[in-house]
């Protein structure tokens, strides 16, 4: 399951980090501090993607494994 979770995390981390960066850039009050907040937002997005990747990996394994 770990291999599947890592592959899923690669996709989700990029997506969540991009969404967090877009949130920082879209908020006028935060955009002025973008140089400090963009790396933090990207890191938070990547960390939040870890549990989400495990949930998705478990669901993928549940669907693809055969029950005899």
BELSUL-V43624 format. One line per field, one symbol per residue. psi: psi as a letter, one per 20 degrees, with the letter a starting at -180 (. if undefined). A space follows every 50 residues. Layout:
# BELSUL-V43624
psi->???
This chain:
# BELSUL-V43624
psi->hhgghgghhgghggghgghhghgghhohhhhhkhhhhghggggghhhhig hhhhgggghghhhiqpp.
